[in-house]
Amino acid sequence: MHETLPLLELIDFPSLNRGALDTLQVNLGYRCNQRCLHCHVNAGPTRTEMMTEEHLALIPKVLAARNIAQLDLTGGAPELHPGFRDLVSEATAMGVKVIDRCNLTILFEPGQEGLAEFLADQEVDVVASLPCYSLDNVDAQRGEGVFDKSIAALQTLNSLGYGEPGSGRVLNLVYNPQGPSLPPQQQALEADYRRELQAHFGIVFNQLFALANMPIQRFGSTLISRGQFGDYLQLLRDSYSEDNLHSVMCRSLVSVDWQGYLYDCDFNQQLGLAVPGSRRHLRDLLTDSLDEQPIRVAGHCFGCTAGQGSSCGGAL
């Protein structure tokens, strides 16, 4: 795989500082039941990295110590971690809002029986990846049969109240382009998703997040192999909007890798760009604050600020 960081470090990006921390985003491990071309984590079925019980036990303590309102769980497929459900239950009992970044097909994996019902009982917000509302596009990006399973999973979640107005069970979808292009205008695309998913499958959801693909890991390496890396970086730079700097999630979020180390965002985590200063760990948050500290930036940060912007919560 081609290394992208040396290319990204050559590109200047405006300096940024943190605000108040309100979201702890934790990568529980890189194992996943899918292997997607655009995946910036390079996750897949053969990955074995998984957070230890010792580090998992630190998460509720950090949530309490820093008075953090939101726990954002990601992977890989975070649900594949054997401690996933216990962690979710403990966090929600503390009054912390939990987000599960779900690939949908995980609901049908062996050992995941009752997962949808568990998420509903805990009122976990589900952020579900669905790169298109058509079978051909989804299966081309994620593998044969993924679209049908994804639709079945969404219908299951809908049957439990997810996406229904007033239910309190939030179902948000995530769109990624299939190649080196910016996502379309989020509101218009969301309208298309609502129309097509309702008309053909009876599916409802709360919001659509349109995210640009990051030129790192598997996707970045593919761009280099195809001779498209430089052009894509230039597209991101040419589409930069200064207004988006104020809303990027790295200002209020800290990302934790499966070993417990801290990063300014999930993308920096995959590039090995730890938070500035001595290498900091989850346990350091028991006593230390990150507020007002500088954020590590490089060329990939244009991916969050290009066009409408596409931080972890969609258009900015």
N, C-alpha and C positions, 0 to 999 in steps of 0.2 A: 504494500500500500504506500502511495506517495505521501510524504510529509507536507502539510500545508502551512504549519506555523511559521517556518522561515520566510515564506512569501507574505504572510499576513503581517508579520512584525515590521516589514518594510514600509507599511502604509500608516500614515498619521491619522489619528482620530481625535476629536476634541476631548479635553480632559473632563472627567466626571467625578463627583463626590457622592457618597452615600447620604441618605436621609435617615429616618427612623426605620428600624427593622420591624416588619410586620409579617413576613412569610419565611418559613423554613422549608426549603425545597430539598428533599432527600432522595438520592438515587440508591435504592435498596439492592441493586445488582444488575448485571448486564445480560443475564439470561432472559431470553424471549422466545415465544413460540412462532415468531415471524422473523424474517430477515429482509428488511426494506432497503431499496437503493438509496433513498434520501436520508436514512438514519444517521444522525450526527454522533450517535453513541457507538455505532458499529455493533449493535446488539444482535443476538441470534441464539438458536437452540444449543449451540456448542459452547457458549460462554459459561464460565463457572464462577466468576467473581460474585460474591454475596456478602452483605454486611453481617458482621458477627453479632451474637447475642449481647456481648458486652457493649458494643457501640449502639446497638438498637435501644438498650436500656437507658442510654444517655438522652435520647430524644425527648421523652416527656419531661425530664429534669430541665433541659434547656428551654423547652416551651414555657415552663413555669418561671425559670430564672430571668428570662428576657421578656416575659409577658407577651409572647408571640401569639397572634390571633389565628394564624393559618398554617397548616401543615400540608405541603404539596408533595405527594409521593409519586415517584417516577422510576424508570428503569432503563432498559429492558422492560419486562412486564413486572411491575412491582408486586402484583398479586402472587407471583411465583415464590416470593420469599416466605418461608414457613412461619415467620413472625408477623406477617402482614396484618392479619385480622386482629391479633392481640394488640398490636400497636395502634390500629385504627380505633379499637374500642377504648383504649386508655386515653387517647387524645380527645375523642368526642366526649368522654366522661368529664374531662377537664373544661369543656366548653370551647374547645378549639375546633374551628372549621377544617375538615379534611377534604382534600382534593385527590382523586385517583385519576392519574393519566392512563387511560385504559385503551387497549387496542381492539376491544370488543370481542375478537375471536377467543380471547382467554376464557370467556364465560363457558366455553364448550370443551376446555382442556380437561383431561382426567385429573381428579383431585380438586377441581374447582366447583364441584356441585354446591349449589346454594349460594354462590358468590353474589349474584344479582340481588337476592333477598337480603343478604348480609349488608350490602352497600345501602340498600333502601332502609333497612332497620336503623342503621347508623346515620342516616341522612347525609351520606358522603356525596359531595359534588363530583359528578363524573364528567371528565373531559375526554371525549372519545374521538379517536383518529378515524376519519373517513375522507380520504383524499379526493373523492368524487362521488356523484350520485349515479354513476353508470358502471355496469359490471365490467366492461372492457378496460376502462381506465384504472379501476381499483385493482383488478387482478393483474394487470400489466405491471403495476408498481409493487404489489404486495404478495402476489402468488395466486395460483389458480384456486378458486373456491373461497377466497377471502371475502369477496363481496357478499355472497349469499349468507355466510356466517355472520358477517357484520350486520346485515339487515335483520337477521333473526335475533341477534343480540339486542339491537335497538328496539325491536318489537317487544322483547322480553322486558327491557327496562321501562318502556312505555306502559306495559301492563301493570307495573308496580308504581305507577304515578310519575315516573321520571319524564320531565319535559312538559307536564301538564300544568297549566296556570294555577297558582295557589296551592300546589301540592307541597312546596318546600323542597322538592327533590329535583335538583338542577342537573340538566343534561345539556352540555355544550359540545359541539362538534368542531373538529380541526381539519382545515384544508391545507394541503401543501401542493404547489405546482409539481408537475412530473419532471421538469427539466430546469435549465438555467434561465428562468424568467421570473418576474415579480408576480405575486398573486394579483388577481383582479380586485376591483373595488369591493370591499368587504360587504357593504350593505346590499349591493346588487346581487352578489354571489349568494348571500344568505337568503335572499328572496327566491332565487332559483332553486336552492336546496329545499326550502320549505315547500315550494310548489311541486317539485318532482317527487320528493320523499312522501309527501302527503297523498298525491294523486296515485302513485304506483304501489305504495306499501303501507299507507295509513300512519306514517311515522311523524311525530312531532318532537320538537327540541326547543331549547331556550335561546341559544346564540350560536353563531358560527364564528370561529376564529380563523382568519386567513393569515398564514405564516409563510414567510419566505424561507427557502431552503438555505441552510448555512454551508458555506464553502469549506467545510472541515470534514475530517474522518472519511467515511465511505463515499459520501457525495462529492466532497472536495477532491478526493483522489480520482474519482471517475472523471471529473471535469479536467484534471490535469492530463489524464490518459487520452482524452478526446480533444485536447488542445483548446478547451473552452474556459479555462480557469481565469485568465486575464480579462477576457471579455465580460465574464460574469461579475468579477470584482469591479470593473469599470461601470457596469450597469448599476450596481449598488451605490457606488460613489456618485454617479451622475444623478441618482434619484434621492440623494440625501436631503432630509428636511430637518432643519435645526429645531423646529417646534417639537419634534419627537423626543429630543433629549430630556425634556422635563418629565416624561411619563414612562421611560424604560424601567422594567421591573428590577433591574440590578440595583436601583437606588433604594429599594425597600425589601429586597430578597437576598438571602444568602443560600448558596448551593452547597450541598454536602455530598461527597462521593461515598462509595461503598466502604471505604476505609476510615471514614469520619473526617476527612480533611475538607477545608473550607475554600470556596471559590465565589467569585462575584456573580456568576451565572452558570447555567448548565453547559453552555458552549465553552466558556473558559475552562470548566472542569475537563472537558474532553481534549482540550489543547494543553492541559497541564499548567495553566496560568493561575496559580494560587493567589489568594488575596494578598495585597502588598504587605511587606514585612516578613518576619520569621514565619515559617510554615505553621499555620494555625489549624487547630483541631476542634471538633465538636465540643470536647471537654473545656476548651478555653472560653466558650460562650457562657459557661456557668458563672464566670466572674468578670469577663471582659465584654465591652460593647464595641461594635463596629461603626456606630453612628459617626457621620461626618468624615469618615476615612476615604482616601482615594480609591477609585475603581480601576482595575487593570483593563486597558483597552488596546485594540489592534484592528486590523483591516476588516475582520469579520463583523465588527460592531456596526458597520454600515448595513448589515442584513437586518438589524432591528430598527434602523432609522430611515431606511429607504422608502420612498412613496408614502403610503399611509402609516408605515411603521408596523412591525410585527414582533413585539415582545411576546412573552409567554401567554399573555392574555389577548392576543390578536391585535387588530389595528389600534393605533395609538391616537 
